[in-house]
Amino acid sequence: MNQPAINVTPLIDVLLVLLIIFIVITPIKPTSFDARIPSEPTDDPAVNVHPNTLILSYEPSGLIRINREEPTYSIYDATPIANRFKAIFIERKENANVERTVFIKAPTGLDYGTVVRMIDAVKESGADPISLQIDGLEER
């Protein structure tokens, strides 16, 4: 009497064909890619900053500066900072310019709580998006 047997040869043939197909259609990994590295920043006063750029920066004196204004804002009272940004946004809306991006610039040694207070003050004004800039990376 013949005993039933399973023939696995067709299954192996199908698996080998699938393996060859996947090997052929798999994209080849690039061996190199071009990276665009930004140039060194310059402190040249002749460099024109975009007029819509808003930068909230922490000064070593402990005060906060908006763009190139005199640093008169305290980090412990966020209301004047938020009110100033709200006024800027209202003025921009009247001029059909709705740019609301704010950059927060702080040194790396600044404590986390101070940076969070700066972010909260900017969020309260309705800025979106908020970006962080880090000073003093070359000191590390």
C-alpha positions in Angstrom: 0.0 0.0 0.0 1.2 3.4 -0.9 1.7 5.9 1.8 0.9 9.5 1.2 3.9 11.8 0.9 4.1 15.6 0.7 6.2 16.8 -2.2 8.0 20.1 -1.1 9.9 20.6 -4.4 7.2 23.0 -5.9 7.1 25.0 -2.6 10.9 25.4 -2.7 10.8 26.5 -6.3 8.2 29.1 -5.6 10.2 30.4 -2.6 13.4 30.7 -4.7 11.5 32.6 -7.4 10.1 35.0 -4.8 13.6 35.4 -3.2 15.0 36.3 -6.6 12.2 38.8 -7.3 12.7 40.5 -4.0 16.5 40.7 -4.5 16.0 42.3 -7.9 13.4 44.9 -6.9 15.1 45.9 -3.7 16.7 49.3 -4.2 20.4 49.5 -3.8 21.6 51.4 -0.8 23.4 54.6 -1.7 27.1 54.5 -0.9 27.3 58.3 -0.4 25.0 61.3 -0.4 25.6 65.0 -0.7 25.1 67.0 2.5 24.5 70.7 2.4 26.4 72.2 5.4 25.6 75.8 6.3 28.5 78.3 6.3 29.9 79.8 9.5 27.7 82.6 10.9 29.0 86.1 10.6 28.5 88.9 13.0 28.8 91.4 10.2 26.4 94.3 10.8 26.1 94.7 7.0 24.2 91.4 6.9 20.5 92.3 6.5 18.2 90.3 8.7 14.8 89.6 7.2 12.4 92.3 8.5 9.8 89.7 9.6 12.2 87.7 11.7 11.3 87.8 15.4 14.0 86.7 17.9 13.5 86.5 21.6 16.9 86.3 23.1 18.2 85.9 26.7 20.9 88.4 27.7 23.6 87.7 30.2 22.2 90.4 32.4 19.1 88.2 32.9 16.8 90.4 30.8 15.0 89.5 27.6 15.5 91.2 24.2 13.1 91.2 21.3 15.1 91.6 18.0 17.4 94.5 18.4 15.4 96.4 21.0 16.9 97.3 24.3 16.6 94.3 26.8 13.9 95.6 29.1 11.7 92.5 29.7 12.1 90.3 32.7 11.7 86.5 32.4 9.7 86.3 35.6 6.9 88.5 34.2 5.8 87.0 30.8 2.8 89.4 30.3 4.8 92.4 28.8 6.6 90.0 26.4 3.3 88.4 25.3 1.7 91.9 24.9 4.6 93.1 22.8 4.3 90.1 20.5 0.5 90.5 20.3 1.0 94.1 19.2 3.5 93.0 16.6 1.1 90.4 15.2 -1.8 92.8 15.1 0.3 95.3 13.2 1.4 92.6 10.8 -2.2 91.5 10.3 -3.2 95.0 9.3 -0.3 95.1 6.8 -1.5 91.7 5.3 1.6 90.0 6.6 0.7 87.1 8.8 4.2 85.8 9.7 4.1 84.6 13.3 7.3 82.6 13.6 9.4 83.4 16.6 12.9 82.2 17.3 14.0 81.8 20.9 17.7 82.3 21.4 19.4 81.1 24.6 22.8 80.0 25.7 23.4 76.3 26.4 24.1 76.9 30.1 20.7 78.4 30.7 18.4 76.4 33.0 15.4 74.6 31.6 12.8 76.6 33.6 13.9 79.9 32.1 13.7 78.5 28.6 10.2 77.1 29.3 9.1 80.5 30.7 10.3 82.1 27.4 8.4 79.5 25.4 5.2 80.1 27.5 5.4 83.8 27.0 5.7 83.4 23.2 2.9 80.8 23.1 0.6 83.1 25.1 1.0 85.7 22.3 -0.2 83.3 19.7 3.0 82.7 17.9 3.3 79.6 15.7 5.7 78.0 15.0 8.3 78.5 17.7 11.9 77.6 17.0 14.8 77.3 19.3 18.3 78.6 18.6 21.3 77.6 20.7 24.2 79.9 21.5 27.6 78.7 22.8 27.8 75.3 21.1 31.5 76.0 20.3 32.2 76.1 24.1 31.4 72.5 24.6 
